[in-house]
Amino acid sequence: MPRLILFNKPFGVITQFSADGMHPTLKDFIPVDSVYPAGRLDTDSEGLLVLTDDGAVQHRLSHPRHKLPKTYWVQVEGCPTTEALALLRSGVNLGDFTTQPASARVMEEPAMLWPR
């Protein structure tokens, strides 16, 4: 039976098991062999990360071809401009590729938001 682990990745942790010498890794929190993240979160991001030992499940969750919707609540400094939101909605050129258009809006600050 496939193993699935739901991990609330903290800020500052890298989404890999091998050490980089500067940050805590998944290995510091998840003492399970042979599971791999389905996708990733940046080091300065926090939130739900799915890990599995089933390659088909990992592929289905993470490969862009499957177009699974993902929702991100992003805390930024200041308030995004109309132009910045329009750029996210049309796709951002990152040099070697352009991101897919995203739904983006300013939301009210959640009551459970903790300071960073």
Secondary structure, 3 states (H helix, E strand, C coil): CCCEEEEEECCCCECCCCCCCCCCEHHHCCCCCCCEECCCCCCCCCEEEEEECCHHHHHHHHCHHHCCCCCCCCCCCCCCCHHHHHHHHHCCECCCCECCCCCCCCCCCCCCCCCC
